[in-house]
Amino acid sequence: MLSRLRPITPYLARAGSFWSHVPMGPPDPIIGVTEAFNRDTNPNKMNVGVGAYRDDNGKPFVLPSVRAAEERLVAAHLNHEYLPTHGCPVFREAAKKLAFGAGSPVVEENRIASAQSISGTGGLRIGGMYVKKFHKSPIFYLPTPSWGNHTPIFRDSGLEVKQYTYFKKETKGLDFDGMIRDIGQMEEGSVIMLHACAHNPTGVDPTSEQWDEISRAVADRKLLVFIDMAYQGFASGDLERDAYAVRKFTEDGHTILLSQSFAKNMGVYGERCGAFSVVCGDAEEAAAVESQLKILIRPLYSSPALHASRLVSTVLTDPELYSQWLVDVKGMADRIIGMRHALREGLAAEGSTHNWDHLTNQIGMFCYTGMSEEQVGRLTSEFSVYLTKDGRISIAGVSTKNVGYLARAMHQVTK
């Protein structure tokens, strides 16, 4: 009986794979930069494409406050049980207070629905799904340019992604007039994405006065505001200053959506710790929205990362560790600001006649240098300096040991 059964293997081989039609996907531009950098044997090579902080020796940096929190958690011999679907309650409350301010009415009146997320990316995706399911308009506006992952996140959430004017190439700064003009032409009720601080990839932020006017323009068009805050404290070294847009829009009555990431300001990149919040009209509405966030999250990943929330909430709620963290995050911000000035001064010392003021006018981890794709290609081929083709460099990859080399290389390809 068994001998009469037809062998399966030859049949499957003739039928072929179910996936033979799947095309090769394009490489991620950032990962491609790193892979090319790793293959390079030049001892002077530089990788200024990766969005992760490095110390002045070019090494990953574990914040002393985070290290101390981790040691306390290990010593406590805690269990590894699941978190609730929407995350650790202590973490969620601490994240709200950090973003909106401990004394904010929306915090005190329990008007914020929130969920712990898989870092900022996860918060954005939860937000995209929530908007798609519950908001009346699927139109979603991103600044031009914006973080490369924004478009696929919201497009794959089922939203109709459009762009508005933001960066002005001629000045390498904010095209404020163009931004206000475009906001005034947006469909009423559509969604606008704003970067709270340290705009990625340009490093160009509105002033507080400009934020005030943006808030008024957005209110006039009755737009839903979605703010991405990935760099609070990391941009300027001042948590309050970096949260200005979030608090101003909330104060003005906007019921904003907010995605927070703790990857940069806590240095917990691989722990994937973030939060998504929705400002609501009252506590009852917030409870209903929070229930829906849990329903969205449950089939995605069931519950978020336990260790991540423990680390961050320990730092944020312990007075001693919190004070140390303020020192840590300001130290990172100050080093990046210092490298911006050193690079500008280095270019001047090399004899560059270009105006490089934008290097220090921009803020945060990234800088839009204004270099062309051809100039970027020369930087890589002639000097082994690796960055993305749009001329964006990560200032976090610059140190006192290599800033002179970078200034010389940039001068050679731009003179």
Disulfide bonds with the S-S distance in Angstrom:
none
